[in-house]
Amino acid sequence: MWPSVEVPRAEPRPEAGPQGVGSRRSSNISKLPAPAPAVTRELPSFSNSRLNSAIPVPSSPNEVGRRLGTMTRAGMERWRDRLALVTGASGGIGAAVARALVQQGLKVVGCARTVGNIEELAAECKSAGYPGTLIPYRCDLSNEEDILSMFSAVRSQHSGVDICINNAGMARPDSLLSGSTSGWKDMFNVNVLALSICTREAYQSMKERNVDDGHIININSMCGHRVPPQSVIHFYSATKYAVTALTEGLRQELLEAQTHIRATCISPGLVETQFAFKLYDKDPREAAATYEHIKCLRPEDVAEAVIYVLSTPPHVQVGDIQMRPTEQVT
Ligand SMILES: NC(=O)c1ccc[n+]([C@@H]2O[C@H](COP(=O)([O-])OP(=O)(O)OC[C@H]3O[C@@H](n4cnc5c(N)ncnc54)[C@H](OP(=O)(O)O)[C@@H]3O)[C@@H](O)[C@H]2O)c1
């Protein structure tokens, strides 16, 4: 996530803030990505760069569905009416993933603490006439009781979970030399423990219903593959390295258990969401600057990757998708 581009000279920034070349875009961050008409956006101007030309960029979340193509659509057919749990569905990547799955006809339980945002998204999906449904669920993932109650409610009201998207995650600016223990615990509880509890419960839900083709997808980060030289995200980076190990360990255990349930992680670089605003909650200007240095990924780009891995044939297991903004250096 936080790439630090050092091309022309830019201060390293967290996940959210990479690099910086050129682009000075206005920050347009909303809690829930709202549908908008397709536009043509200008990439930042690099001299002698072919990137300088105007290219069409689908700006609308609704375009996620349109861009998937026939092949993906066919691959998604088997998931119609099945249930996906998306954690952290109240904004950013989780909201985009939840929307894309509802567009594909799935029943989606979206959870987070700010359940009002998910209720708004559910109403939006309904009025858009998407074939699936979004069921909002309030859950504090740092509390195991909340997680277990959620799985119990899903079991009693909707049978169980076929797809688990462990997306919820957060960063606190607590360095290794002077950070607070509480900040480290917050990151560990959500990014590592909650992901592991949800994974275990989702697997048990699949097992008790003889679901052999389920899928567990962890939203990892490029910070789970290299440590950016930015003290504010070193502990965060450690939690994402854990996600890398947990995803591969899960793949091995699923195989040992002789299932065909698949394990995947998706590792984005900088994505324009509320993430940096929560990291730099005392410095909104720093947060906004994070997204202004390069043309970032959009939450819908990550949602497309999720749809892709789900749509591959059952014998294909994508282990990890690493995806950076083209302009991101590290
Ligand atoms: N943005 C990036 O540059 C980037 C890059 C790589 C990877 N990622 C990863 O992508 C995932 C999503 O991040 P994002 O960028 O979409 O950030 P975001 O906009 O801040 O969204 C984070 C989501 O996690 C939920 N969450 C956090 N703590 C929670 C808790 N205790 N209980 C329940 N839900 C909780 C939030 O919901 P509530 O606050 O409403 O509870 C929210 O829905 C994270 O795992 C992040 O590490 C982000």
The ligand as an SDF file (V2000), in Angstrom:
LIG
                    3D

 48 52  0  0  0  0  0  0  0  0999 V2000
   -6.2850    2.1410    0.6320 N   0  0  0  0  0  0  0  0  0  0  0  0
   -5.1370    1.5630    0.2990 C   0  0  0  0  0  0  0  0  0  0  0  0
   -4.2090    2.2040   -0.2260 O   0  0  0  0  0  0  0  0  0  0  0  0
   -4.9480    0.0940    0.5270 C   0  0  0  0  0  0  0  0  0  0  0  0
   -3.8670   -0.5180   -0.1310 C   0  0  0  0  0  0  0  0  0  0  0  0
   -3.6370   -1.8790    0.0620 C   0  0  0  0  0  0  0  0  0  0  0  0
   -4.4620   -2.6030    0.8970 C   0  0  0  0  0  0  0  0  0  0  0  0
   -5.4940   -1.9920    1.5400 N   0  0  0  0  0  0  0  0  0  0  0  0
   -6.3300   -2.8310    2.4160 C   0  0  0  0  0  0  0  0  0  0  0  0
   -7.6430   -2.8080    1.9160 O   0  0  0  0  0  0  0  0  0  0  0  0
   -8.5560   -3.0650    2.9680 C   0  0  0  0  0  0  0  0  0  0  0  0
   -9.6650   -2.0390    2.9130 C   0  0  0  0  0  0  0  0  0  0  0  0
   -9.1000   -0.7550    3.1400 O   0  0  0  0  0  0  0  0  0  0  0  0
   -9.6920    0.5790    2.5070 P   0  0  0  0  0  0  0  0  0  0  0  0
   -8.6000    1.2240    1.7820 O   0  0  0  0  0  0  0  0  0  0  0  0
  -10.9770    0.3140    1.8100 O   0  0  0  0  0  0  0  0  0  0  0  0
   -9.9130    1.4050    3.8540 O   0  0  0  0  0  0  0  0  0  0  0  0
  -11.1680    2.1690    4.4610 P   0  0  0  0  0  0  0  0  0  0  0  0
  -11.8380    2.9920    3.4220 O   0  0  0  0  0  0  0  0  0  0  0  0
  -10.6460    2.8210    5.6850 O   0  0  0  0  0  0  0  0  0  0  0  0
  -12.1440    0.9710    4.8710 O   0  0  0  0  0  0  0  0  0  0  0  0
  -11.8090    0.1170    5.9160 C   0  0  0  0  0  0  0  0  0  0  0  0
  -12.9960   -0.7610    6.2420 C   0  0  0  0  0  0  0  0  0  0  0  0
  -12.6260   -1.6200    7.3400 O   0  0  0  0  0  0  0  0  0  0  0  0
  -13.6480   -1.5320    8.3200 C   0  0  0  0  0  0  0  0  0  0  0  0
  -13.1380   -1.7380    9.6620 N   0  0  0  0  0  0  0  0  0  0  0  0
  -12.0300   -1.2050   10.2410 C   0  0  0  0  0  0  0  0  0  0  0  0
  -11.9720   -1.5690   11.5270 N   0  0  0  0  0  0  0  0  0  0  0  0
  -13.0650   -2.3410   11.7710 C   0  0  0  0  0  0  0  0  0  0  0  0
  -13.5870   -3.0020   12.9230 C   0  0  0  0  0  0  0  0  0  0  0  0
  -12.9820   -2.9440   14.1160 N   0  0  0  0  0  0  0  0  0  0  0  0
  -14.7560   -3.6850   12.8000 N   0  0  0  0  0  0  0  0  0  0  0  0
  -15.3870   -3.7310   11.6060 C   0  0  0  0  0  0  0  0  0  0  0  0
  -14.9520   -3.1430   10.5000 N   0  0  0  0  0  0  0  0  0  0  0  0
  -13.8110   -2.4450   10.5910 C   0  0  0  0  0  0  0  0  0  0  0  0
  -14.1960   -0.1130    8.1780 C   0  0  0  0  0  0  0  0  0  0  0  0
  -15.5240   -0.0680    8.6920 O   0  0  0  0  0  0  0  0  0  0  0  0
  -15.9900    0.7420    9.9940 P   0  0  0  0  0  0  0  0  0  0  0  0
  -14.9690    1.7840   10.3050 O   0  0  0  0  0  0  0  0  0  0  0  0
  -17.3310    1.2790    9.6030 O   0  0  0  0  0  0  0  0  0  0  0  0
  -16.0930   -0.2940   11.0660 O   0  0  0  0  0  0  0  0  0  0  0  0
  -14.2040    0.0450    6.6660 C   0  0  0  0  0  0  0  0  0  0  0  0
  -15.3680   -0.5100    6.1290 O   0  0  0  0  0  0  0  0  0  0  0  0
   -7.7310   -3.0640    4.2510 C   0  0  0  0  0  0  0  0  0  0  0  0
   -7.4510   -4.3810    4.6370 O   0  0  0  0  0  0  0  0  0  0  0  0
   -6.4510   -2.3480    3.8430 C   0  0  0  0  0  0  0  0  0  0  0  0
   -5.3600   -2.7540    4.6370 O   0  0  0  0  0  0  0  0  0  0  0  0
   -5.7600   -0.6680    1.3680 C   0  0  0  0  0  0  0  0  0  0  0  0
  1  2  1  0
  2  3  2  0
  2  4  1  0
  4  5  1  0
  4 48  2  0
  5  6  2  0
  6  7  1  0
  7  8  2  0
  8  9  1  0
  8 48  1  0
  9 10  1  0
  9 46  1  0
 10 11  1  0
 11 12  1  0
 11 44  1  0
 12 13  1  0
 13 14  1  0
 14 15  2  0
 14 16  1  0
 14 17  1  0
 17 18  1  0
 18 19  2  0
 18 20  1  0
 18 21  1  0
 21 22  1  0
 22 23  1  0
 23 24  1  0
 23 42  1  0
 24 25  1  0
 25 26  1  0
 25 36  1  0
 26 27  1  0
 26 35  1  0
 27 28  2  0
 28 29  1  0
 29 30  1  0
 29 35  2  0
 30 31  1  0
 30 32  2  0
 32 33  1  0
 33 34  2  0
 34 35  1  0
 36 37  1  0
 36 42  1  0
 37 38  1  0
 38 39  2  0
 38 40  1  0
 38 41  1  0
 42 43  1  0
 44 45  1  0
 44 46  1  0
 46 47  1  0
M  CHG  2   8   1  16  -1
M  END
$$$$
